[in-house]
């Protein structure tokens, strides 16, 4: 079974949180950085970030960025 492009981004962020590479309050990469790293469309990035937001892993701050949520550690 192949992993979707969206799931690869989700897995990357959750693994970095689990390993301590990303901690509560840390900013996650921008959409442009994800697009360059994974070679995906903006839609794929948005879907992944929206899922991470919906599950409480990250929180968005309008005009500032997306950050690891406190409870994600």
C-alpha positions as CSV (number, residue, x, y, z in Angstrom):
1,X,0.0,0.0,0.0
2,X,1.4,3.4,-0.9
3,X,1.3,6.4,1.3
4,X,-0.5,9.5,0.0
5,X,1.4,12.7,-0.5
6,X,-0.7,14.3,2.2
7,X,0.1,11.5,4.6
8,X,3.8,11.8,4.0
9,X,3.7,15.4,5.2
10,X,1.6,14.5,8.2
11,X,4.0,11.7,9.0
12,X,7.0,13.9,8.7
13,X,5.6,16.5,11.1
14,X,4.3,14.0,13.6
15,X,7.7,12.2,13.6
16,X,9.6,15.4,14.2
17,X,7.3,16.2,17.1
18,X,7.7,12.7,18.5
19,X,11.5,12.8,18.2
20,X,11.7,16.2,19.9
21,X,13.0,17.9,16.7
22,X,9.9,20.1,16.8
23,X,8.6,21.2,20.2
24,X,5.4,23.0,21.4
25,X,5.5,26.6,20.0
26,X,7.9,25.8,17.2
27,X,6.9,27.0,13.8
28,X,6.4,24.3,11.1
29,X,7.8,24.8,7.6
30,X,5.9,27.2,5.3
31,X,3.8,25.9,2.4
32,X,6.5,26.9,0.0
33,X,9.1,24.9,2.0
34,X,6.8,21.8,2.1
35,X,6.2,22.1,-1.7
36,X,9.9,22.2,-2.4
37,X,10.8,19.4,0.1
38,X,8.0,17.0,-1.0
39,X,7.4,18.1,-4.6
40,X,3.7,18.5,-4.1
41,X,1.0,21.0,-4.9
42,X,-0.3,23.7,-2.5
43,X,-3.6,21.7,-2.2
44,X,-1.7,18.7,-0.8
45,X,0.1,21.0,1.7
46,X,-3.2,22.6,2.8
47,X,-4.9,19.3,3.2
48,X,-2.0,18.0,5.4
49,X,-1.9,21.2,7.5
50,X,-5.7,21.3,7.9
51,X,-5.7,17.7,9.1
52,X,-2.9,18.5,11.6
53,X,-5.0,21.5,12.8
54,X,-8.2,19.5,13.1
55,X,-6.5,16.9,15.2
56,X,-4.9,19.5,17.5
57,X,-1.3,18.8,16.5
58,X,-0.7,22.3,15.3
59,X,-2.4,25.7,15.5
60,X,-2.5,28.5,13.0
61,X,-1.9,32.1,13.9
62,X,-3.3,34.3,11.1
63,X,-0.6,36.3,9.3
64,X,2.2,34.7,11.3
65,X,2.4,30.9,10.6
66,X,1.5,27.5,11.9
67,X,3.0,26.3,15.2
68,X,3.2,23.0,17.1
69,X,0.4,23.0,19.7
70,X,1.1,22.7,23.4
71,X,-0.7,19.3,23.7
72,X,1.2,17.8,20.8
73,X,4.3,17.1,22.9
